[in-house]
Amino acid sequence: MFHPWEGGEGVITGQFIINKLCYAINLMKMKNFPEAIKQLLSALNYPFNLGEGRLFQQTDNDIHYYLGVCYEQEKQHKISLHHFKKATQGAHEIGQSRYYND
């Protein structure tokens, strides 16, 4: 299967995540935390039409951090703590999967 972004693995999905994060942050500024949570959770799964899956060892720390913030604002402390912990997991170094194509 050929995609117009052939050779740009991770670029389209990266833009997908950035879009979802920006939208969620704007919703958080408006204190619409339930909708922000919905957007952040949807960023964890790529739609089929992107034609791409998750990169090896992708951690989504930023998404989990913002989910923690939203759940904390919604007084759901256990779920908030879960996401804050997930936000700290993963390597702290740039590995091959983060720059192999740039």
VOBA-330607 format. One record per residue: residue in one letter; y, z, x of N, C-alpha, C in turn. Coordinates in steps of 0.2 Angstrom, whole numbers, plus 5000, padded with zeros to 4 digits. Atoms other than C-alpha are relative to their C-alpha. Layout:
<rs>
aYZXYZXYZX
...
</rs>
This chain:
<rs>
m499450005004500050005000500650005004
f499450014996501749955007500650034996
h499449975003503350055004500649985003
p499450024996505050005008500250055005
w499849964994505250155019499450015005
e500650004995503650115029500250025007
g499849984994503750205045500550065000
g499549955000504950335039499750064996
e500349955003503650465034500450075000
g499649945001504550625028500749994999
v499350015001506250545026500150014992
i499950005007506050515007499950074997
t500149935002505250685004500550055002
g499549964998506550765014500650004996
q499450015005507950695003499850034993
f500249975006506950744988500150075000
i499949934999506950924994500750025000
i499349984999508750924999500449994993
n499750015006509250854982499850064995
k500249945004508250994973500350065002
l499749944998508951124984500850004998
c499350015002510751064981500150024993
y500049995007510451064963499950074998
a500249935001509651234963500650055002
i499449964998511151304973500650004996
n499550005005512351244961499950034994
l500249965006511451314947500050085001
m500049934998511351484956500850025000
k499349995000513251474958500350014993
m499850005007513351454939499650064997
k500449945002512151604938499549984995
n500650035004510851494929499450015004
f500549994995509451574939499349974997
p500650025002508051524927499949925001
e500050074998508451334929500049995007
a500050014993508751354947499250015003
i500749984999506951434948499649934999
k500450065002506251284939500149945005
q499850054995507151164951499650015007
l500349984994506551254966499249995000
l500750015001504751264960499849935000
s500250075000504751074957500149975006
a500050034993505251044975499450025004
l500649984996503651124981499449944999
n500550055002502650974973500449935000
y499750065001503150794976499749964995
p500250045005503050674962499649945003
f500450064997501750534964500449945002
n499650074998503050394964500350005006
l499750004993503650454981499549965005
g500550034996502050384988499850045006
e500149964994501950525000499850074999
g500249935001501150695002500450055005
r499749954996501650855012499949985007
l500150014992501850845031499650065002
f500449954997500650945041500450065002
q499749944998501151125043500750014997
q499449995003502651115031500050064997
t499949935002503251285027500450014993
d499549995006504651265014500350075000
n499749945000505451425020500650004996
d499350005003507151375013499950014992
i500250005007506351344996499850074998
h500349935001505451514996500650055000
y499449954999507051605002500450004993
y499650015006508051534987499650034994
l500449975006506651574975500050085000
g500049935000506651754981500750024998
v499349985003508551764978500049994993
c500050015007508351694961499650054996
y500449955003506951804956500350075000
e499749944999507851954963500650014995
q499550005005509351914952499750004993
e500349995007508151904937499650064999
k500349945000507552074941499250005000
q500750014999505752014945499950015007
h500049974993505652114961499349985004
k500650014996503752084965500049935002
i500150074999503851894963500649985006
s499450014995505551904973499750015007
l500349984994504651994987499549955003
h500550054999503251874987500349945004
h499650064998504451724990500350025007
f499649984994505451825003499550005006
k500650004995503751855013499849935002
k500150064998503351675012500549965004
a499450034997505051625018500050015008
t500049984992504651715035499449975003
q500650034997502951625038500149945003
g500050064996502651485049500350005007
a499850014993503051425066500850005000
h499350004999504851455072500249955005
e499950054995504751305084500049934996
i500050075003505051125080499349975003
g500650034997503351045082499949934998
q500150085000502650865082500249984993
s499950035006502650855063500850004998
r499349995002504550895062500449945004
y499650054997505150755074499649945003
y500450054997503750635078500349934998
n499750075002504650495069500749995001
d499250014999506450525074500149985007
</rs>
